[in-house]
Amino acid sequence: MLDFAQHLVTNTDLSVLHTSAINFASNLHLNLTDLHSHINMDLVAQQFKQDITGDFARGWDNFVKTGQIWALMIGIAVGYLFRSISMG
């Protein structure tokens, strides 16, 4: 798709900028065969089956099981103490 965008940029004629002389059909040189050759149909046709709530639950369980939640709470408490000392 990026190649198609670069094709459009390189094939546009911007030498005439006033609006009465711009003819988009002749300046863009765009036809359907160029468009079709640059679209990857495998990417367009992909389907995703994803369980967002299940992923979040597994992530939270891992966060708690590995003890990272304790590091978060200790970090918040220590950060609050340092903030109160330095600001107060």
N, C-alpha and C positions, 0 to 999 in steps of 0.2 A: 504494500500500500504506500510505503514511503517512496518507492521508485515512481509510482504513479503521480504523487505530489511533486516530486522533483521534475517529472516530465511536464507537468502543467506549468511549473515555474520557468523552466528553461524554454518552453515553447510559447510563452506569452510575449506579445509585442507591446512594450510599454513606452515606445518612442513617441507616440501621440497620446497626450493626456487629456485633451479637451473632450467633453462628453459627446459632441456631435460627430466626432470621427471614430468613436469606439464601436466596433462591430464585434460583439462577443463570439459569434459563430465562427468568424474567420480568424480571430486573434487567439483563441484558446486551442484550436486544432484538436478538439476533443471528439472522439467517436467511440461507439460502443465496443468495438474490438479492443481498443486500448484499455478501456475500463474493465472488460471481462478478463483480459490477460493479466491484470495486476491484482485481482481479488483472489485470495486464497480461500477456496470453498471449504477446506477442512476446518479452518478457524471459524467460519460463519456457522457451520453445522454442529459445533460441539454442544453437548448437553452436560450440565453439571448436576449431580445429585449430592447435595451437601446438607448436613444436619448442623445448623448453626448453634442451636441451643445445646446439642450434645457435645459439640466441640468446646463450647464455653464451659460446660460442666466438667469435662475431662481436664481442661486447662486449670480450672479453679481447684479441682481435686489434687492435681499435681502441685499447684502453688502451695496448698496447705500441707500435703504429704512431705514435700521437700523442706519444709520449715521456712520458706521464704516469707510467709505471712508474719512470722515473728521478727524477721529482719526488717520488714516494712514498719511494724508497730514500734520497734525500738528506734528505728531511724526517724520516725515522726516525733517520738518523745524527745530524743536527743536534739533534733533540729529545733524543736520548740524551745527547749532549755537554752540552747545557744542563741537563739533569736531573742529571747527575753533578757539574756545577759547583755548582749551587744546593743540592743535597742533601748534598754531601760536605764 
